[in-house]
Amino acid sequence: MAKIIHKGMWIDIKSLNAEDKKNFLTSLAFGFIASILWGMHLSHIGFLGNEPTTDTWISETGLLFIRILMIVFFLIGAFFYKKFYSAQDDFYKSYHNFTFAGGAYGFLVFGSILTVMAPYFNYHPTFYEFFLAFAAGTGFGGYYFYKKYIAE
């Protein structure tokens, strides 16, 4: 079973059995590759108020291919994470639920603040800013779980 370390921010990969380790690392690898492709996508649409890249070495057909691969790789990573998650104990599943509940709270709290403040700064938040709010919330959720159930 997965051992939660680094104040709720990571799991100890050495604590996993061979099958769980394979599924977890495969999930991370596909997620990492998909994230690189996602960065290429973001550079062409603009991110956090930045202007999109106009001169590029990637054609529109290439961008379409990159975007399709990005989605496919994220789905493959999710498939392997689901296999990993299904093999874990209730303690890890509680940790997982805490982190994602924290993400939902982050989306609501930070996203609401962003939406309320946006008109005063002539800024129009997009999906990606709300995703960052979700990501910040998952960090808080993991840390809260660590403080509540692991730290002594």
C-alpha positions, 0 to 999 in steps of 0.5 A, a space after each residue: 500500500 502507498 505510504 504518504 510522505 512529504 507532508 501529504 504532497 507525495 507517496 513513497 514509491 518504494 512502499 508499493 508492490 511491483 504491480 502498483 509501482 508499474 501502474 503508478 509510474 506508467 500513469 506519471 509518465 503518460 501524464 508528464 508527456 501529456 503535460 508537455 503537449 499541453 504546454 505546447 497547446 497553451 503557448 498557442 492559445 495564450 495563458 494567464 493573460 499572455 498573448 498567444 504565440 503567433 510565429 511558430 514552427 508547428 502547423 495547424 495540422 501539427 497542433 491538431 495532432 498534438 492536441 489529440 495526442 495530449 488527450 489520448 495520453 491524459 486518458 491513458 495516464 488516467 486509466 493506469 492511475 485508476 488501476 493503481 487507485 483500485 488496488 490501494 487501501 481505504 487510508 490511501 483512498 481517504 487521502 485521495 478524496 481529501 486532496 480532490 475535495 481540497 481541489 474542489 474547495 480551491 476551485 470554489 474559493 480561489 476561483 470565486 475570488 478571481 471572478 469577483 476581482 477580475 472586473 476591477 483589473 480588466 482581466 477575463 479568467 479562463 479555464 486554466 486559471 481556474 485549473 490553477 485554483 483547483 491545483 492549489 486546493 489539492 495541495 492544501 487538501 493533501 497537507 490538511 490530510 497529513 496534519 490531521 491523520 499522519 503528523 503527530 
